[in-house]
């Protein structure tokens, strides 16, 4: 795949369609919704999930040891801001380290850049340039560009793999990642704060009763998810539409807040009859998850604050701390100070991995 790919400006017709969706929340792409889906081997959802772990909905027959030859393409949406760039560089560094490791099913990698123009990382990271949403459509919530970016990329790009891993810039691979999906059943991470059942009155605005029980809406976001390319192509326009509708619904916008695009993906998936395997070991999130173990992705979205005794001081700046938001305008310095003794393995590993990446990426300080 070439590192310099771009698409032309979106058509006037599509802009008009998006604008209509902005001003009239009732407009949608729901004619694309399938009434039901079957798994790749012809079995029904009930057949596949009759043999499941009651805590983590994971078919027991799905292997976690990477024996499958089914490659997946790693895709991460990003902007050209320094904050996004340095995280993408770290992610791509560790992708390259684990891509060909035993047990990995990683295929190609694409940074889907939704800034509308090339940036200074085009020669470093395989990148596909897409357009941002029309001016004002995101209402300051830049994450709305994520589903729009995937819609364009899936329509225009040549993607060899039949599966796609949707990731984010602040993801670091910590173990070789096999294809954890099962046929047409995607695999996702269950987020404790995505609670469709507790927000049923709001969910029903976008997932009506005739579509089924609210439990059909999985407690997930779009990332991390491994999903077939064909299914994602069907879900993505609906995901975009539901995202815009939620943003324009005052109640949903207020209640769902910064995770509303995650709810939109969950709702869109349910509208297409997609059920995700929910795998807790897909990802860890320091400082709450303290051990790496057999998990695959480290997500450093939370700040890590500790005193010099190695005690967590969350909610209060620690004597030692790491928070990605400290580096909004440029990359972290090389050789970050390691945490004090007693700090969990996950936090120590995070800092060491960022330090290794910054030490080995040429021109780290030049963003």
JOCOR-V494556 format. One record per backbone hydrogen bond with DSSP energy under -0.5 kcal/mol. CO is the residue of the C=O (numbers start at 1). NH is the residue of the N-H. If there is no record, write none. Layout:
# JOCOR-V494556
co->CO nh->NH
co->CO nh->NH
This chain:
# JOCOR-V494556
co->3 nh->5
co->3 nh->127
co->5 nh->129
co->11 nh->15
co->12 nh->16
co->13 nh->17
co->14 nh->18
co->15 nh->19
co->16 nh->20
co->17 nh->21
co->18 nh->22
co->19 nh->23
co->20 nh->24
co->23 nh->25
co->24 nh->27
co->29 nh->32
co->30 nh->33
co->39 nh->42
co->43 nh->39
co->44 nh->48
co->45 nh->49
co->46 nh->50
co->47 nh->50
co->48 nh->51
co->50 nh->52
co->51 nh->60
co->55 nh->57
co->56 nh->53
co->56 nh->58
co->57 nh->278
co->58 nh->53
co->59 nh->62
co->61 nh->63
co->69 nh->71
co->71 nh->163
co->72 nh->107
co->73 nh->75
co->73 nh->165
co->74 nh->110
co->75 nh->167
co->76 nh->112
co->78 nh->114
co->81 nh->84
co->81 nh->85
co->82 nh->86
co->83 nh->87
co->84 nh->88
co->85 nh->89
co->86 nh->90
co->87 nh->91
co->88 nh->92
co->89 nh->93
co->90 nh->94
co->91 nh->95
co->92 nh->96
co->93 nh->97
co->94 nh->98
co->95 nh->99
co->98 nh->101
co->101 nh->104
co->105 nh->72
co->108 nh->74
co->110 nh->76
co->110 nh->112
co->111 nh->113
co->111 nh->128
co->112 nh->78
co->112 nh->114
co->113 nh->116
co->113 nh->130
co->119 nh->122
co->121 nh->124
co->121 nh->125
co->126 nh->111
co->127 nh->5
co->128 nh->113
co->129 nh->7
co->130 nh->116
co->134 nh->137
co->136 nh->139
co->138 nh->141
co->140 nh->142
co->141 nh->144
co->142 nh->145
co->143 nh->146
co->144 nh->148
co->145 nh->149
co->146 nh->150
co->147 nh->151
co->148 nh->152
co->149 nh->153
co->150 nh->154
co->151 nh->155
co->152 nh->156
co->153 nh->157
co->157 nh->159
co->158 nh->160
co->162 nh->229
co->163 nh->73
co->164 nh->166
co->164 nh->227
co->165 nh->75
co->165 nh->167
co->166 nh->224
co->166 nh->225
co->167 nh->77
co->168 nh->171
co->170 nh->300
co->172 nh->298
co->176 nh->178
co->177 nh->105
co->178 nh->180
co->182 nh->185
co->184 nh->186
co->185 nh->182
co->186 nh->277
co->187 nh->226
co->188 nh->279
co->189 nh->191
co->191 nh->194
co->193 nh->195
co->195 nh->199
co->196 nh->199
co->197 nh->200
co->199 nh->202
co->199 nh->203
co->200 nh->204
co->202 nh->205
co->203 nh->206
co->203 nh->207
co->208 nh->211
co->209 nh->212
co->213 nh->216
co->214 nh->217
co->216 nh->218
co->218 nh->220
co->219 nh->191
co->224 nh->189
co->225 nh->166
co->225 nh->227
co->226 nh->187
co->227 nh->164
co->228 nh->232
co->229 nh->233
co->230 nh->234
co->231 nh->235
co->232 nh->236
co->233 nh->237
co->234 nh->238
co->235 nh->239
co->236 nh->240
co->237 nh->241
co->238 nh->242
co->239 nh->243
co->240 nh->244
co->241 nh->245
co->242 nh->246
co->243 nh->247
co->244 nh->248
co->246 nh->249
co->248 nh->250
co->249 nh->253
co->250 nh->254
co->251 nh->255
co->252 nh->256
co->253 nh->257
co->256 nh->259
co->257 nh->260
co->259 nh->262
co->259 nh->263
co->260 nh->264
co->261 nh->265
co->262 nh->266
co->263 nh->267
co->264 nh->268
co->265 nh->269
co->266 nh->270
co->267 nh->271
co->268 nh->272
co->269 nh->274
co->270 nh->273
co->277 nh->188
co->277 nh->279
co->278 nh->280
co->279 nh->282
co->280 nh->283
co->281 nh->296
co->282 nh->297
co->284 nh->299
co->285 nh->288
co->285 nh->289
co->286 nh->302
co->288 nh->290
co->290 nh->346
co->292 nh->295
co->296 nh->174
co->296 nh->175
co->297 nh->284
co->297 nh->299
co->298 nh->172
co->298 nh->300
co->299 nh->301
co->303 nh->305
co->304 nh->322
co->305 nh->313
co->306 nh->320
co->307 nh->310
co->311 nh->307
co->313 nh->316
co->320 nh->306
co->322 nh->304
co->323 nh->326
co->324 nh->327
co->325 nh->328
co->328 nh->83
co->340 nh->343
co->344 nh->347
co->344 nh->348
co->345 nh->349
co->346 nh->350
co->347 nh->351
co->348 nh->352
co->349 nh->353
co->350 nh->354
co->351 nh->355
co->352 nh->356
co->353 nh->357
co->354 nh->358
co->355 nh->359
co->356 nh->360
co->357 nh->360
co->357 nh->361
co->360 nh->362
co->361 nh->364
co->363 nh->366
co->364 nh->367
